[in-house]
Amino acid sequence: MEKKENVTDINALKPGGVFILEQFSTDHPERGGNFGPRNPNYLVKPNELLEAFKSLRILYYEDTVVELNEGMHKGPAALIRLVAQKP
């Protein structure tokens, strides 16, 4: 998902609607496996989503490295996870 699409997704939320996102972080090329995007347009910087979603109530935020075992995604992955709610 490109970053500009996130804004469109926020605008589509109804009041009380919840937005859930898991995206590779800019740490992924160095800390992650040999899968996932390398293009910076598809990677999220630490805390970037907190700023981008500041109009929403942040219910959950995590910047982590996890071990994936999902189809072709096998190995370490640097991810950012966000759950936010529109007031």
C-alpha positions as CSV (number, residue, x, y, z in Angstrom):
1,M,0.0,0.0,0.0
2,E,1.3,3.4,-0.9
3,K,1.3,6.0,1.8
4,K,-1.1,8.4,0.0
5,E,-3.7,5.6,0.0
6,N,-3.8,5.7,3.8
7,V,-5.4,9.2,3.7
8,T,-8.2,7.9,1.3
9,D,-8.8,5.0,3.7
10,I,-9.2,7.3,6.7
11,N,-11.7,9.5,4.9
12,A,-13.8,6.5,4.1
13,L,-14.2,5.6,7.8
14,K,-17.5,6.3,9.5
15,P,-17.4,7.8,13.0
16,G,-16.5,4.9,15.3
17,G,-14.9,3.0,12.4
18,V,-11.7,1.2,13.0
19,F,-8.6,1.2,10.7
20,I,-6.1,-1.7,11.0
21,L,-2.7,-1.6,9.2
22,E,0.3,-3.8,9.2
23,Q,3.1,-2.6,7.0
24,F,6.8,-3.2,6.5
25,S,9.0,-0.6,8.1
26,T,12.1,1.2,6.8
27,D,14.1,-1.2,9.0
28,H,13.0,-4.2,7.0
29,P,15.7,-4.1,4.3
30,E,18.5,-4.4,6.9
31,R,16.7,-6.5,9.7
32,G,14.2,-8.5,7.7
33,G,14.3,-11.5,5.4
34,N,14.7,-11.7,1.6
35,F,11.1,-10.8,0.9
36,G,8.9,-7.8,1.1
37,P,9.3,-4.4,-0.4
38,R,12.5,-2.5,-0.7
39,N,11.1,0.6,-2.3
40,P,10.8,3.4,0.3
41,N,7.4,4.4,-1.0
42,Y,6.1,1.1,0.4
43,L,7.9,1.3,3.7
44,V,6.9,3.2,6.9
45,K,9.3,5.1,9.1
46,P,9.1,4.7,12.9
47,N,6.4,6.9,14.3
48,E,5.3,8.1,10.8
49,L,1.9,6.5,11.2
50,L,1.3,8.2,14.5
51,E,1.6,11.6,12.7
52,A,-0.3,10.5,9.7
53,F,-3.2,9.2,11.8
54,K,-3.2,11.9,14.4
55,S,-6.9,12.8,13.7
56,L,-7.8,9.3,14.9
57,R,-7.7,7.7,18.3
58,I,-4.7,5.3,18.4
59,L,-5.8,2.1,20.0
60,Y,-2.6,0.1,19.4
61,Y,0.8,0.8,17.9
62,E,3.8,-1.5,17.6
63,D,7.1,-1.2,15.8
64,T,8.7,-4.7,16.0
65,V,10.6,-7.4,14.3
66,V,8.7,-10.7,14.1
67,E,9.3,-14.1,12.7
68,L,6.9,-14.7,9.8
69,N,5.8,-18.1,8.4
70,E,3.2,-17.1,5.9
71,G,3.4,-18.5,2.4
72,M,6.4,-16.9,0.7
73,H,7.0,-14.7,3.7
74,K,9.3,-16.8,5.9
75,G,11.9,-15.3,8.3
76,P,12.3,-12.1,10.2
77,A,10.2,-9.1,9.2
78,A,10.4,-5.5,10.5
79,L,6.8,-4.4,10.8
80,I,4.7,-1.5,12.1
81,R,1.2,-2.3,13.3
82,L,-1.5,0.2,13.9
83,V,-5.1,0.1,15.1
84,A,-6.9,3.4,15.1
85,Q,-10.5,4.6,15.5
86,K,-12.3,7.6,13.9
87,P,-13.9,9.7,16.6
